[in-house]
């Protein structure tokens, strides 16, 4: 039997709106999640502004944290009342279903356990981990382009996996966070691995790739190039994606490292917005990014309306 719930959604016309969502019947291998917090992702803002998507109604909101309200008969890894971080959609709904390997148990309902964006940074390294590890070793060099949230998580994932590289991080944002780690754009180095989280066009033409190097492209716009130099050097290009089945393991790693204090992301979640009284402001701030804003989230507090 289907149920009507409320969901925040956009059609790409510049705003999110509250609308009805028909919650399908819970399947035996699914859980029903009552939303507690949902991160406002940059892709959500792009979708709202019409530069991405828009996605269908049942895919609106993906950085979920909630409580298990019900579970199917085949679910044995969580119980009703457990907290879970989800990558299932629509996490902007008051209630939504989450399928196997799309949720991870977490110990508390705190913003740091909105795991999906952290897992995205981990997955940048974990999806091509075998290929990266094959190129590691004494004297090997890795270039990380970008200094945003994903790059910061990816950098720590490199360290936590004990990958042996001389790492150069190039970027202009979050300088206080990176301190003296950031470097200017390199001119004369050959790199065994290049990870591009900046969307720079010249990643294909301005970086000196070593023979049989690996190029991991996490963010990219339309590119026009003949790829000649990469072909001549037998380089490999990979595109990590949260849609890979292995993303579940990145979610698990995120929970483990955050719980153990290996990755500390508290400072990235700069503001929470009440689902019932402030949710419109969450999306406005996602566009305008006021001073001190890093990442915002919507939380399901008391309905004061």
C-alpha positions in Angstrom: 0.0 0.0 0.0 1.5 3.4 -1.0 1.6 6.4 1.3 1.7 10.1 0.6 4.6 12.1 2.2 6.1 15.6 1.6 9.3 16.1 -0.3 11.4 19.2 -1.3 12.0 19.2 -5.0 13.0 21.4 -7.9 12.1 21.5 -11.6 15.2 23.6 -12.4 13.5 27.0 -12.4 15.4 28.6 -9.6 13.8 27.3 -6.5 12.9 24.3 -4.4 9.2 23.7 -3.5 7.4 21.4 -1.1 5.3 18.8 -3.0 3.6 15.4 -2.5 5.5 12.2 -3.0 3.9 8.8 -3.2 6.1 6.5 -1.1 6.0 3.0 -2.7 5.3 -0.1 -0.6 8.4 -1.2 1.4 10.1 -4.3 -0.2 11.4 -7.2 1.9 15.1 -6.1 1.4 14.5 -2.4 2.1 14.3 -0.1 5.1 12.0 2.9 5.7 14.0 5.9 6.8 12.5 8.9 8.7 14.7 11.8 7.7 16.7 13.6 10.4 19.3 15.5 8.4 20.0 15.9 4.7 22.9 17.8 3.2 22.5 20.5 0.6 24.8 19.4 -2.2 26.3 21.6 -4.9 24.6 19.3 -7.4 21.3 20.1 -5.8 22.0 23.8 -6.3 23.0 23.2 -9.9 19.8 21.3 -10.5 17.8 24.1 -8.9 19.4 26.6 -11.2 18.9 24.5 -14.3 22.5 23.7 -15.1 22.1 20.0 -14.1 19.2 17.6 -14.6 16.6 18.1 -13.1 16.4 14.6 -11.7 13.1 12.7 -11.2 11.1 13.4 -8.0 12.2 10.1 -6.5 15.9 11.2 -6.8 15.8 14.6 -5.1 18.2 14.7 -2.2 21.0 12.2 -1.7 23.0 13.2 1.4 20.8 11.5 3.9 20.9 10.8 7.7 17.9 9.3 9.4 16.3 6.7 11.7 15.0 3.3 10.7 11.2 3.6 11.0 10.5 0.1 9.5 12.3 -2.7 7.8 11.6 -5.5 5.4 11.6 -9.1 6.5 15.0 -9.8 4.8 16.8 -6.9 6.5 19.1 -8.1 9.3 21.9 -5.6 9.6 19.9 -2.8 11.3 16.8 -2.7 13.6 14.0 -0.2 14.0 15.4 2.8 15.9 18.9 2.6 14.5 20.5 5.6 12.9 21.6 5.2 9.3 23.5 7.4 6.7 22.0 6.9 3.3 22.8 7.6 -0.4 19.4 6.4 -1.4 16.8 8.9 -2.6 14.7 11.0 -2.1 16.4 12.1 1.1 14.6 15.4 0.9 11.4 13.5 1.7 10.1 13.2 5.3 10.2 9.5 4.8 11.9 7.5 2.1 13.0 3.9 1.3 16.6 2.8 1.2 17.8 -0.3 -0.6 20.6 -2.8 0.3 24.1 -1.3 0.1 22.6 2.2 0.0 22.7 2.8 3.8 25.2 2.4 6.6 24.6 2.1 10.3 26.0 5.1 12.3 26.2 5.6 16.1 24.7 9.0 16.4 22.5 11.5 14.6 25.1 14.2 14.2 26.0 16.2 11.0 29.4 14.5 10.8 27.5 11.3 10.0 26.0 12.7 6.8 28.4 10.3 5.1 27.6 10.6 1.4 29.8 13.6 0.6 32.7 12.2 2.7 32.3 8.9 0.9 32.5 10.7 -2.5 35.9 12.0 -1.6 37.0 8.5 -0.4 35.6 6.9 -3.5 37.8 9.1 -5.7 40.7 7.1 -4.3 39.0 3.8 -3.5 37.4 3.1 -6.9 40.8 3.2 -8.7 42.7 2.1 -5.6 44.3 -0.9 -7.3 45.5 1.2 -10.2 46.8 3.9 -7.9 48.6 1.4 -5.7 50.3 -0.1 -8.7 51.9 3.2 -9.4 53.0 4.0 -5.8 56.4 3.6 -4.4 59.6 5.5 -3.4 60.0 8.6 -5.5 56.6 8.3 -7.2 54.6 11.6 -7.6 50.9 12.3 -7.3 49.2 15.6 -8.3 45.9 16.5 -6.6 44.2 19.4 -8.5 41.6 21.1 -6.3 41.5 22.1 -2.6 37.8 21.8 -1.9 35.9 19.4 0.4 36.3 16.4 -1.9 40.0 17.1 -2.4 40.6 17.4 1.3 38.9 14.0 2.0 40.7 12.4 -1.0 44.1 13.6 0.4 43.4 12.1 3.8 42.3 8.9 2.1 45.7 8.7 0.4 47.4 9.0 3.8 45.1 6.6 5.5 45.7 3.9 2.8 49.5 4.4 3.3 50.0 5.1 -0.4 53.6 6.1 -1.0 53.7 9.2 -3.1 55.2 12.7 -3.0 51.9 14.6 -3.2 51.4 18.0 -4.6 48.1 19.7 -3.9 47.2 22.6 -6.1 44.2 24.9 -5.4 43.2 28.4 -4.2 40.3 27.6 -1.7 40.4 26.7 2.0 43.9 27.9 2.4 43.6 28.1 6.1 42.6 24.5 6.3 45.4 23.3 4.1 48.0 25.7 5.5 51.3 25.2 3.8 50.2 22.0 1.9 49.0 24.0 -1.2 51.4 24.6 -4.0 51.3 26.6 -7.2 50.6 24.9 -10.5 53.6 22.7 -11.3 55.6 23.3 -14.5 58.4 20.8 -14.7 57.3 17.6 -12.9 56.1 14.3 -14.3 53.4 12.7 -12.3 52.5 9.0 -12.0 49.0 9.8 -10.8 47.0 12.9 -11.5 43.6 13.4 -9.6 41.6 16.3 -11.0 38.8 17.6 -8.7 39.1 21.2 -10.1 37.4 20.8 -13.5 40.4 22.6 -15.2 40.5 22.2 -18.9 44.3 22.1 -19.0 44.5 18.9 -16.9 44.6 17.1 -20.3 47.2 19.4 -21.9 49.2 21.3 -19.2 50.1 18.4 -16.8 53.3 16.4 -17.5 52.2 12.8 -17.2 54.7 10.1 -16.8 54.7 7.0 -19.0 51.7 4.8 -18.2 50.4 7.2 -15.6 46.9 7.3 -14.3 44.5 10.3 -14.6 41.5 10.2 -12.3 38.9 12.7 -13.3 36.4 13.5 -10.5 35.0 16.8 -11.9 35.0 17.8 -15.5 33.2 20.0 -18.0 33.1 19.5 -21.7 36.6 19.0 -23.1 37.9 19.3 -26.7 41.3 17.6 -27.1 42.9 15.0 -29.3 44.3 13.2 -26.2 47.5 12.7 -28.3 50.0 13.0 -25.5 48.1 10.7 -23.2 47.8 8.1 -25.9 51.5 8.3 -26.8 52.4 7.7 -23.1 49.8 4.9 -22.7 48.0 6.8 -19.9 44.9 5.5 -18.2 41.8 7.7 -17.6 39.3 6.7 -14.9 36.0 8.4 -13.7 35.0 7.5 -10.1 31.3 7.7 -9.5 29.0 7.3 -6.5 26.9 5.0 -8.7 29.4 2.2 -8.5 28.5 -0.7 -6.2 31.8 -0.2 -4.4 30.5 3.1 -3.1 29.0 1.2 -0.2 32.5 0.4 1.0 33.4 4.0 0.8 30.4 4.8 3.1 31.6 2.1 5.5 35.1 3.6 5.5 33.7 7.1 6.1 31.8 5.9 9.2 34.9 4.1 10.5 37.3 6.9 10.0 35.0 9.6 11.3 34.1 7.5 14.4 37.8 6.9 15.1 38.7 10.5 14.5 40.9 9.8 11.5 38.8 12.2 9.4 37.3 15.2 11.2 34.6 16.9 9.2 32.7 18.8 11.9 33.9 22.2 10.6 32.6 21.6 7.1 29.0 21.5 8.3 28.6 25.2 9.0 24.8 25.6 9.3 21.7 23.6 9.9 18.2 24.8 8.7 14.9 23.7 10.2 12.9 21.6 7.8 9.6 23.3 8.7 10.7 27.0 9.1 14.0 27.6 7.3 14.3 25.1 4.4 14.0 27.8 1.7 17.0 29.7 3.2 19.1 26.5 3.0 18.9 26.6 -0.8 19.3 30.4 -1.0 22.5 30.1 1.1 23.7 27.3 -1.1 23.5 29.7 -4.0 24.8 32.8 -2.4 27.3 31.2 0.1 27.5 33.8 2.8 30.8 34.5 4.6 31.9 31.4 6.6 29.6 29.1 4.8 31.0 25.7 3.8 28.2 23.1 3.7 24.6 23.4 4.9 22.1 20.8 5.9 18.4 20.6 6.5 17.2 19.0 9.8 13.9 17.6 10.8 13.2 19.4 14.1 9.8 20.2 15.6 7.1 21.5 13.3 6.5 25.0 14.7 4.2 26.1 11.9 
